[in-house]
Amino acid sequence: MKFRPFRSVRIANAADKQLSQAIKSILGYKPRNIFLYHLAFLHKSATQESSNGLKVNNERLEFLGDAILDAVTADYLFKTFPTRDEGFLTEMRSKIVSRAMLNKLSQKMGIDTLIQLDGSSQGVFRSFKGDAFEALIGAVYLDKGYSFTRKIIIDRIIHHFFNIDELFTQEVNFNISIIDWRQRERKQVQFSVVNEIGTGYKKQYVVELSIDGLTVERGQDYSIKGAEQNAAEKSWQKINSAIIDL
């Protein structure tokens, strides 16, 4: 299939109709530009070529959806909890948009069943379900605009799948533990990609976590976010065990 990026594509064939119906079942509306939704579910391991020779997959939509999801969630929490401090808002947002949570949401909503993934890669990419979730948000934004996307995120995702009171009591992820500690201790924390191992869709990233310029730990994963979380977990264990003097 040759993709034609960002042109308005009418629903014309069986695959388009099937995907359109799936989107309506998941999000409650029929897409206008079905191409965007095909692209949202095209994992990098199944990269295809557009009519003008470009290699296309869902990574750009994932980038866009990630930013929109963060912004809408932050706005929602800010208005919902007018008396809570920045630390609470940051923690709650991170719990809602964490990779583990988005992976779960992708399964609960049936998004994972729509992903085009190279058959040999499913065990390699632990975050592909959450990545597709973010890419879908990016597709909704490009297809329907910000206000519509905001309503979808709040009404059909946050209100439907989250109990905010229960979420607050759940264990925070290690990235947020590091962030909170950094703010209390007035430390400078930085994640840096220091190496890439392998090529193509099996490439792994090595991320280094440093505190006040001192390298604490490294993490490795098939995604940068996963490697950051791995480095944060190792660093947090050192901080709590007083193995390092910071």
Buried (B, 14 or more C-beta within 10 A) or exposed (E): EEBEEEEEBEBEEEEBEEBBEBBEEBBEBEBBBBBBBBBBBBBBBBBBEBEEEEEBBBBEBBEBBBBBBBBBBBBBBEEEBEEBEEEEBBBBBBBBBBBEBBBBBBBEBEBBEBBBBBEEBBEBBBBBBBBBBBBBBBBBBBBBEEEEBBEBBBEBBBEEEBEBEEBBEEEBBBBBBBBBBBEEEEBEBEBEEEEEEEEEBBEBBBBBBBBEEEBBBBBBBBBBBBBBBBBBBBBBEBBEEEEEEE
